[in-house]
Amino acid sequence: MLVFRSSVQNEEVFAKQSPEQLQAELAKWNTWMAGIAQQGKLIGGQPLNPQGKVLKGTSKKLTDGPFIEGKDMVGGYLLIKATDVNDCR
């Protein structure tokens, strides 16, 4: 399972990119995902829904969410078949 985390730094970099640069970045992801899918290694994946609840602090206080910082947010996941991290490059 690969888990993708959003970060404030990534959001700042993306905000400064032109539409063409964003499309080029998306094309890289699409090419990589298509490659592992063609090899039969991609099982599935989903972006995570932004609604929900958040457990916060050592007291584990439950609040309506997501009221967390971008650097702490998981944006989605992929399930892949791989023997190690280098198997899906």
N, C-alpha and C positions, 0 to 999 in steps of 0.2 A: 504494500500500500504506500503510495506517495501522497503526502499531505502538503498542500500549498498554503503558505501563510502570506497574508498581505502585510506590507510594512509601510510605515510613513515615508521612508526613503523611496520606496518603489512608486508610491503615489505621487511624490514630488517629481520624480524623473518622468513619469508618464504625463503629468500635467504640462511639462515643458516641451513635449514632443509634438511634432506636426502630425496631421492625419496620415501623411505618407509614412512617417516613421512608425506610427502605431500599427499601420497595416503591415509593414515589413516585419515587425515583431510578432504580430499575430500569425503571419505566414510561416515563420520559423516554428511556432508551436504546432500549427496545423500539419506541417511537413513531418515533424517529429512524431506526433500522435498517429498520423496516417501510416508512417513506417512501422511503428510497433503494432498497429492494428493489422497490417498486411502480413506481419510475421506471426500473427496469432497470439501475441503476448498481451494485448489490451483486453481486459475482462470488462471493465466499465469504469464509470466515474461520474461525479456530479459536482456542480458548485453547491455551496451550502446556502441555505435560505437565510436571509438577513434578519428575519424575525425570530423571536425566541426569548429565552430567559438567560440570565447570567448569574453564576455563583461567584461572589466576590469576597476577597479577604480571608483571613484565618477563621472568621466566624461563619464563613460560607453563607452569607446573607444573599437570599434570592431576590433579584430585582427584575422588573420588566427590562427587556433588552432589545437590541444589543447596544448597551452603553459601555463599550470598551474602546480602548485605543486601537487604532489601525494596526499597530505593530503586534498586537496580541491576537489578532483575528485570523482564524483559519478560513481560507477562501474556498476550498474545495479539495477533492481527493480523486485519485485514480487507483484502480486495482489492476495490477499487472502480474503476468507470469514471468519470473526472473530467478536465476540462480544467485545473482548478486547485483549490485548497483550498476555495474558496467554492462550488464546484459541488455539494457534498453537504451543504449546511446545511439 
